[in-house]
């Protein structure tokens, strides 16, 4: 299912069609990949060739090369001729030749590269693979777009890769590039630092929460489509809890839907019961965030549990017994880097991780209640 994002989808589709490079930035589970995949669906009817490569699945250079080879053959190569012969011819000029295997179930191809004793061999192979989309686009007279999901992972592969990739991409006017990423601080260093090769090379597009009113209507429509209902008040309450976070809304709506029988209707009480279930299912993940947090980071989370705040205001520090501003700044920087908290347009900070604020509040309330029971 795909909710709202009409303006973002139209904008991204237009940029991809026109060959505009785009860097799409949003925290985890905000629907970046879903948005791009929907744009790819739109463009597939217009003759645009789109290759999609997920760098989260390529922890080594050899795996990165294999992923590039796979997406080039699957998404860009001409369908004319025998698949195996076309792939062999396409990759004939590579420094390292891939091992090509035929999948017995559907006759599709998979590729792998063996590690070389000379590191420069795999680097040269990747460079040639990055050049191929431009050659294919020119040969077929088609617009080509290459999508790199979780692009910040390229720095982990090799700190020199941004330089290599930018040098190749500058020679490919017929190829557009879309860079997706969830690590804002890494992407900002890649695209916003004037000393980096990708500086000002792509239009930035930030993906935020889905507007709550339209999301509430979407939730109500989805309930109705499955012969169950949710009251307008309950749908509004649901998206107010998740603040329009796509994944969190999906999760809370699912558990609410599960509690309603066929032809029944979810109420605000049902949503609250579903929230209890969600917090239990997310407990291990949320507890791990808390356990890994330093003392000062925990103080910041406690301060933000109930409302967005200007953390550096003297009143805020006094109210929540926060440490000196330098220590708060260090804690905030770490929490932002991990996408646990985020900064609003008005300069206030809020907890971004879905359900963490509710979990922190309930853990503290439970701890106080347990202490009181012990004392009595």
Secondary structure, DSSP 8 states (H G I E B T S, - for coil): ---S-HHHHHHHHHHHHHT--EEEE--TTSSHHHHHHHHHHHHHTTT-EEEEEEGGG--SHHHHHHHHHHHIIIIIS-SSS-HHHHHHHHTTT-SS--EEEE-TTT--EEEE----SSHHHHHHHHHHHHHHHHHHHHHHT--EEEEEETTTHHHHH-TTHHHHHHHHHTT-TTEEEEEEES-HHHHHHHHS-TTSTTTT-SEEEE-----HHHHHHHHHHHHHHTT-EE-HHHHHHHHHHHTT-HHHHHHHHHHHHHTS-TT-EE-HHHHHHHHHHHHHHTHHHHHHHHHHS-HHHHHHHHHHSSS-B-TTSHHHHHHTT---HHHHHHHHHHHHHTTSEEE-TTS-EEE-STTHHHHHHHHHHHHHHHHHHHH-
